[in-house]
Amino acid sequence: MSSDFCLAIHALILLYRRGTTLSSEALAGSICTNPARVRKVMAKLKKAGLVQTREGSEGGYRVEGSADQLRLDRIAEALEVHFVCTNWHSGRSAADLDCMVASGMAELMDGVLSDLDQLCRQRLQQQTLADLEARLPH
């Protein structure tokens, strides 16, 4: 899994809590990363309709909708996140080996890992951003 998902969750919760427009610099300061990285992640959230942007000296990002309606799987979709890395094999072809187990292992494991990734997404459909926000200290 890429850390973009964690960055997005952090930024969205901060935007909900503040209830205002925040710049990439302000978000980056809270997340402890650089503003360019924040802008890259937020651009994907904007494209998915999860945040609005405003330009200018008072510009930045503002969250779209309510936290109790935003399911975590929508954030993962927007970022094209995979929670379990598929394509398990390292590129070395086992097809030429005499071992029948080795020759089918990559495909077998890719299927197992793909199933695990799908289970993660199903779990995320059951959680909202508000669920996570409620678990943080106020």
N, C-alpha and C positions, 0 to 999 in steps of 0.2 A: 504494500500500500504506500502511496506517496503521502508526504506530509501536507500536501495541498488541502486534503480533506480536513485535517486538524486546523490548519490556518483559516479555512473558510468558516468552520464552526466557531472559532474564536472571534473572528471579525463579525459574523452575523449576531452572535450573542451580545457583543459589545455595542453594535448598532441598535439592537433592540433595547438594551438597558439604558443607553444614553438618549434614545428617542430623537436623535438629531442627525444631521449630515456630518460625516467625519471624513477628513482627507486620508489619502494613502499614508501620509507621514504620521498622522495621529494613530491610525490603525497599526502601522508598523512599530511604533513606539510601545504599544501595549503588547503586541505579539512577539516583540524582540526579533524582528527580521528587517529586511530593507524594503523601502517603499516600492521599488520596481517589482519585487516578488509579489507584494500585496496587489499591485495593479494587474499583474498577470492573472492571478486567481480571481480577482473581482471582475475582470473582463468576462470570464466564463460564466460567473454568476449573473452578470448583467444580460448576457446573451440568452440565458435560460429564464430571464424575467424575475429573478430573485432579488435583485437590487436595482435601484435607479441611480443615475449619476447626474451631477450638476457641475458645470464648469465655472471657472472664475475664482476670485479670492475667497469666496464663501462656498466653494465647490467641494465635491467629494462624493461619498456614497451614502445612500439612504436605503434602508431595507424596504422591501415591497411585501405587503400582506402582514399577516399576524404569525407570531411564533408558534401558536398552537395549531396552526394549519400547515406549517412547513415540515413535511416529513423528511427525515434524514436521507432517504433514498433519492429524493429529488436533488439534493446537494451532490450526492455521489454521482448521479447521472450527469449533472451539469459539468462536473469535473472529469468525467470519464475515468473514474477511479476503479481499480480492481483491488479487492481486499486480499485476495489470495492469488499469488502470481501463477498464471498458467504458463504453458510453454516451458515446462519443467526441464526438459532436456537441454543440454548445454550446446547443442549444435553438432556434436559428434554422432554420426549415424551408426546405429546398432543393427541396421537392416542387413549388413554384410556379415554379421557375426553368426556363428553356428548355433549359438544359444537361443532357443525359442523364447525364453523369458526376456532376455536382453532386447531381442528384436521387437517385442511388443510393449516394453515398459514405458516408453515415452508417451505413447498414445493412451495407455491405461492411466498413468498418473495425471496427464493433462485432463482427462475426464473426471477423475476424483477431485482435482483442484478446482475445476470449473464448477462442479457441484457445490463445493464448499463456498466458493465466491457467491453463487446464487443464494445459498442459505444466509450468508451475511446480508445480502440485499433484502431478502424477505424479512429479516429481523429489523432492518432499518426502516422498513415500511410501517412498522409498529411504533416507532419513536418519532417524536417531534422535537424541534428545536426548543420549544417550551419545556419539554420533559428534561432536557439536559440543563437548561438555564435554571430550573427549579432546584437542581442538585448542587448548585454553586452557592457559596455564602453570599448573603446580601449585605 
